[in-house]
């Protein structure tokens, strides 16, 4: 816009300058023509007797010459002003050209900077995509490594188990199948006592203490079936929590052979300790006779639950202290 405006001003100034030069040339031609006419009239005046008419003509010619001279001076002044304006316009035009070239250089530098920034952004995007691809490839390789490591660990564990089994088999002595059937117990899930009674004698049920209480709450029929199952099979009971114990009397009364307790010094552990002192701490106590009968009726179960088979214990007091005085 600035360059266009400067071109318009320069063109307008050139037109004014041409007009001033044309006016100056016309004024100069008029001045020369007037001077020639004045010289011609002065030559003619020498042969004329009455010069008043000629004086009038000379005066008119001088006035015309003066007016033409003023016009020439005005045209000259206009030309000088036009020259000065043209010089100023030319200087402004040159400044505008310099400014335009500077702006062009700055625009070119900005364009180059923009292209460099776009190229750098493209390179950054490419690098980011490559990094993402490498990261995905690394994740895949890491997953393969983890799978291979897990497989190797699994194979190493299997090999270790196989080696232990091999060493165990080397140390294993021949054993009769009859003895194995008597000493091996296979844990089975309890569904009903009818199905449990038909299992092989090496089958064993394991019940937590809550399941024992639940079975005990079902009534005498369930008690009888459980006692009959325990006559030919093995039942193991255990505490469901490692921080508490349960009363072992109920599984003992139902004929359970293995009654596990946590080693916690409480009344149930003392009860268990007293139970096995009966046999000199040998680790087992024989079942009462009524739990080994082939036919068990409900009265026998009631006797077991209500302790109808009392025992008489003799206690010898060796010493005592802090005994209360006998009331008078």
C-alpha positions as CSV (number, residue, x, y, z in Angstrom):
1,X,0.0,0.0,0.0
2,X,2.8,2.4,0.9
3,X,4.6,1.7,-2.4
4,X,1.5,2.2,-4.4
5,X,0.7,5.5,-2.7
6,X,4.3,6.6,-3.4
7,X,4.0,5.7,-7.0
8,X,0.7,7.7,-7.3
9,X,2.3,10.7,-5.7
10,X,5.4,10.4,-8.0
11,X,3.2,10.2,-11.1
12,X,1.1,13.2,-10.0
13,X,4.3,15.2,-9.3
14,X,5.7,14.3,-12.7
15,X,2.5,15.5,-14.4
16,X,2.6,18.8,-12.5
17,X,6.3,19.2,-13.4
18,X,5.5,18.6,-17.1
19,X,2.6,21.1,-17.0
20,X,4.9,23.7,-15.3
21,X,7.6,23.1,-18.0
22,X,5.0,23.6,-20.7
23,X,3.8,26.8,-19.2
24,X,7.4,28.1,-18.8
25,X,8.1,27.3,-22.4
26,X,5.0,29.1,-23.5
27,X,5.9,32.1,-21.4
28,X,9.5,32.1,-22.8
29,X,8.2,31.9,-26.3
30,X,5.8,34.8,-25.6
31,X,8.6,36.9,-24.1
32,X,10.8,36.3,-27.1
33,X,8.0,37.1,-29.5
34,X,7.2,40.4,-27.5
35,X,10.9,41.4,-27.5
36,X,11.0,40.8,-31.2
37,X,7.9,42.8,-31.7
38,X,9.3,45.6,-29.5
39,X,12.5,45.7,-31.5
40,X,10.5,45.7,-34.8
41,X,8.3,48.5,-33.5
42,X,11.3,50.6,-32.4
43,X,12.8,50.3,-35.8
44,X,9.5,51.4,-37.4
45,X,9.3,54.2,-34.9
46,X,12.3,56.0,-36.3
47,X,10.4,56.7,-39.6
48,X,7.1,57.8,-38.0
49,X,6.5,61.5,-37.1
50,X,3.7,61.0,-34.5
51,X,4.9,58.3,-32.0
52,X,2.0,58.5,-29.6
53,X,0.2,55.7,-31.2
54,X,3.4,53.7,-31.1
55,X,4.0,54.6,-27.5
56,X,0.6,53.1,-26.8
57,X,1.5,50.0,-28.6
58,X,4.9,49.8,-26.8
59,X,3.2,50.4,-23.5
60,X,0.7,47.7,-24.3
61,X,3.5,45.5,-25.4
62,X,5.4,46.2,-22.1
63,X,2.3,45.5,-20.1
64,X,1.9,42.3,-22.0
65,X,5.5,41.5,-21.5
66,X,5.3,42.2,-17.8
67,X,2.3,40.0,-17.5
68,X,4.0,37.3,-19.5
69,X,7.1,37.8,-17.3
70,X,5.0,37.4,-14.2
71,X,3.4,34.3,-15.7
72,X,6.9,33.0,-16.5
73,X,8.1,33.8,-12.9
74,X,5.0,32.0,-11.5
75,X,5.6,29.1,-13.8
76,X,9.2,29.1,-12.8
77,X,8.3,29.2,-9.1
78,X,5.7,26.5,-9.7
79,X,8.4,24.5,-11.5
80,X,10.9,25.0,-8.6
81,X,8.1,23.9,-6.2
82,X,7.3,21.0,-8.3
83,X,11.0,20.1,-8.5
84,X,11.3,20.4,-4.8
85,X,8.2,18.3,-4.3
86,X,9.4,15.8,-6.9
87,X,12.7,15.6,-5.0
88,X,10.9,15.1,-1.7
89,X,8.6,12.6,-3.3
90,X,11.6,10.8,-4.8
91,X,13.3,10.8,-1.4
92,X,10.2,9.4,0.1
93,X,9.9,6.9,-2.7
94,X,13.5,5.8,-2.1
95,X,12.8,5.5,1.7
96,X,9.6,3.5,0.9
97,X,11.6,1.3,-1.5
98,X,14.2,0.7,1.3
99,X,11.5,0.0,3.8
100,X,9.8,-2.3,1.3
101,X,13.0,-4.2,0.7
102,X,13.5,-4.4,4.5
103,X,9.9,-5.7,4.9
104,X,10.5,-8.2,2.0
105,X,13.7,-9.4,3.7
106,X,11.9,-9.7,7.1
107,X,9.0,-11.5,5.4
108,X,11.5,-13.9,3.7
109,X,13.2,-14.4,7.0
110,X,9.8,-15.1,8.7
111,X,8.9,-17.5,5.9
112,X,12.2,-19.3,6.3
113,X,11.7,-19.4,10.0
114,X,8.2,-20.7,9.6
115,X,9.4,-23.4,7.2
116,X,12.2,-24.3,9.6
117,X,9.6,-24.5,12.4
118,X,7.3,-26.7,10.3
119,X,10.2,-28.9,9.3
120,X,11.2,-29.2,13.0
121,X,7.6,-30.0,14.0
122,X,7.5,-32.6,11.3
123,X,10.7,-34.1,12.5
124,X,9.4,-34.0,16.1
125,X,6.2,-35.8,15.1
126,X,8.2,-38.4,13.2
127,X,10.5,-38.9,16.2
128,X,7.5,-39.2,18.5
129,X,5.9,-41.7,16.1
130,X,9.1,-43.7,16.0
131,X,9.4,-43.5,19.7
132,X,5.8,-44.8,20.1
133,X,6.5,-47.6,17.7
134,X,9.7,-48.5,19.5
135,X,7.9,-48.3,22.8
136,X,5.2,-50.6,21.5
137,X,7.8,-53.0,20.2
138,X,9.6,-52.8,23.5
139,X,6.4,-53.6,25.4
140,X,5.8,-56.6,23.1
141,X,9.4,-57.8,23.6
142,X,9.0,-57.2,27.4
143,X,5.8,-59.2,27.4
144,X,7.5,-62.0,25.4
145,X,10.4,-61.9,27.9
146,X,8.0,-62.1,30.8
147,X,6.2,-65.0,29.2
148,X,9.5,-66.8,28.4
149,X,10.7,-66.1,31.9
150,X,7.4,-67.4,33.4
151,X,7.6,-70.5,31.2
152,X,11.3,-71.0,32.2
153,X,10.4,-70.6,35.9
154,X,7.5,-73.0,35.4
155,X,9.7,-75.5,33.7
156,X,12.4,-75.1,36.4
157,X,9.8,-75.6,39.1
158,X,8.5,-78.7,37.2
159,X,12.0,-79.9,36.9
160,X,12.7,-79.3,40.6
161,X,9.5,-81.2,41.5
162,X,10.4,-84.0,39.1
163,X,13.9,-84.2,40.7
164,X,12.4,-84.3,44.2
165,X,9.9,-86.9,43.1
166,X,12.7,-88.9,41.5
167,X,14.8,-88.7,44.6
168,X,11.8,-89.6,46.7
169,X,11.1,-92.6,44.4
170,X,14.7,-93.6,44.8
171,X,14.4,-93.6,48.6
172,X,10.9,-95.1,48.4
173,X,10.7,-98.7,49.6
174,X,8.3,-101.2,48.2
175,X,4.9,-101.1,50.0
176,X,2.1,-103.5,49.9
177,X,-1.2,-102.3,48.5
178,X,-3.1,-103.6,51.5
179,X,-1.0,-101.4,53.8
180,X,-1.3,-98.4,51.5
181,X,-5.1,-98.7,51.5
182,X,-5.1,-98.6,55.3
183,X,-2.7,-95.7,55.6
184,X,-3.7,-93.5,52.7
185,X,-6.7,-91.2,53.0
186,X,-8.3,-89.5,50.0
187,X,-10.1,-86.2,50.8
188,X,-13.7,-86.1,49.4
189,X,-16.3,-83.4,49.3
190,X,-19.3,-84.1,51.4
191,X,-22.7,-84.1,49.6
192,X,-24.9,-86.5,51.6
193,X,-24.3,-89.2,54.2
194,X,-25.8,-91.8,51.9
195,X,-23.3,-91.1,49.2
196,X,-20.5,-90.7,51.7
197,X,-21.2,-94.1,53.3
198,X,-20.8,-95.8,49.9
199,X,-17.3,-94.4,49.4
200,X,-14.1,-96.5,49.8
201,X,-12.8,-96.8,53.4
202,X,-9.8,-94.7,52.4
203,X,-12.0,-91.7,51.7
204,X,-12.0,-88.9,54.3
205,X,-14.1,-85.8,54.9
206,X,-12.7,-82.6,56.3
207,X,-15.0,-80.1,58.0
208,X,-14.3,-76.7,59.5
209,X,-15.7,-76.0,63.0
210,X,-18.6,-74.0,61.5
211,X,-19.6,-76.9,59.4
212,X,-19.5,-79.2,62.4
213,X,-21.9,-77.0,64.3
214,X,-24.1,-76.7,61.2
215,X,-24.3,-80.5,60.9
216,X,-24.9,-80.9,64.6
217,X,-27.9,-78.5,64.5
218,X,-29.7,-80.8,61.9
219,X,-30.8,-83.3,64.5
220,X,-30.4,-86.8,65.7
221,X,-30.8,-88.4,62.3
222,X,-27.8,-86.5,61.0
223,X,-25.8,-87.5,64.2
224,X,-26.6,-91.2,63.7
225,X,-25.5,-91.1,60.0
226,X,-22.3,-89.3,60.8
227,X,-21.5,-91.8,63.6
228,X,-22.1,-94.7,61.2
229,X,-19.9,-93.0,58.6
230,X,-17.1,-92.6,61.2
231,X,-17.3,-96.4,62.0
232,X,-15.7,-97.2,58.6
233,X,-14.3,-93.9,57.4
234,X,-12.2,-91.0,58.8
235,X,-13.4,-87.5,59.5
236,X,-11.1,-84.6,60.2
237,X,-12.2,-81.3,61.8
238,X,-10.2,-78.1,62.0
239,X,-10.7,-74.5,63.2
240,X,-11.6,-72.1,60.4
241,X,-9.5,-69.3,61.9
242,X,-5.9,-69.5,63.1
243,X,-6.6,-67.2,66.0
244,X,-9.3,-69.1,67.9
245,X,-10.3,-72.6,68.9
246,X,-13.6,-74.5,69.1
247,X,-15.0,-77.1,71.6
248,X,-13.7,-80.5,70.6
249,X,-16.4,-82.4,72.6
250,X,-19.0,-82.3,69.7
251,X,-16.7,-84.0,67.0
252,X,-15.4,-86.4,69.7
253,X,-19.0,-87.4,70.6
254,X,-19.8,-88.0,66.9
255,X,-16.8,-90.3,66.5
256,X,-14.5,-88.0,64.5
257,X,-11.0,-89.4,64.5
258,X,-8.9,-86.3,63.8
259,X,-9.9,-83.2,65.8
260,X,-7.4,-80.4,65.0
261,X,-6.9,-77.4,67.3
262,X,-4.8,-74.3,67.2
263,X,-2.0,-74.3,69.8
264,X,-3.5,-71.6,71.9
265,X,-3.6,-71.8,75.7
266,X,-7.3,-71.7,76.4
267,X,-9.9,-74.0,77.9
268,X,-10.3,-76.0,74.7
269,X,-6.6,-76.7,74.5
270,X,-6.6,-77.8,78.2
271,X,-9.6,-80.0,77.5
272,X,-7.7,-81.6,74.6
273,X,-4.6,-82.0,76.8
274,X,-6.6,-83.7,79.5
275,X,-8.3,-86.0,76.9
276,X,-5.1,-87.5,75.7
277,X,-3.5,-87.8,79.1
278,X,-6.0,-90.6,79.6
279,X,-3.8,-92.8,77.5
280,X,-0.5,-91.5,78.8
281,X,-0.1,-88.9,76.1
282,X,0.3,-91.6,73.4
283,X,-1.4,-89.4,70.9
284,X,-4.6,-91.4,70.5
285,X,-7.5,-92.6,72.6
286,X,-9.9,-95.4,71.7
287,X,-13.5,-94.7,70.9
288,X,-16.1,-95.6,73.5
289,X,-17.9,-98.9,72.8
290,X,-21.2,-97.3,71.9
291,X,-19.6,-95.5,69.0
292,X,-18.3,-98.7,67.5
293,X,-21.6,-100.7,67.5
294,X,-22.9,-101.9,64.1
295,X,-26.4,-100.7,65.0
296,X,-26.7,-97.4,66.6
297,X,-30.1,-96.1,67.8
298,X,-31.1,-92.7,68.8
299,X,-30.9,-93.6,72.5
300,X,-27.2,-94.2,72.2
301,X,-26.8,-90.9,70.5
302,X,-28.7,-89.2,73.3
303,X,-26.5,-91.0,75.8
304,X,-23.4,-89.7,74.0
305,X,-24.7,-86.2,73.8
306,X,-26.1,-86.1,77.4
307,X,-23.1,-87.9,78.9
308,X,-25.0,-90.9,80.2
309,X,-21.7,-92.8,80.7
310,X,-20.2,-91.0,83.7
311,X,-16.8,-91.9,85.1
312,X,-15.6,-91.7,88.7
313,X,-12.3,-90.0,89.3
314,X,-10.3,-90.2,92.5
315,X,-8.3,-87.1,93.4
316,X,-5.5,-87.0,96.0
317,X,-4.7,-83.5,97.3
318,X,-1.1,-83.0,98.0
319,X,-1.1,-79.4,99.2
320,X,-3.1,-76.3,99.3
321,X,-2.9,-72.6,100.2
322,X,-5.2,-69.6,100.5
323,X,-8.1,-71.9,101.5
324,X,-11.2,-70.3,103.0
325,X,-12.0,-71.0,106.6
326,X,-14.8,-73.4,107.3
327,X,-17.9,-71.7,108.4
328,X,-18.8,-72.3,112.0
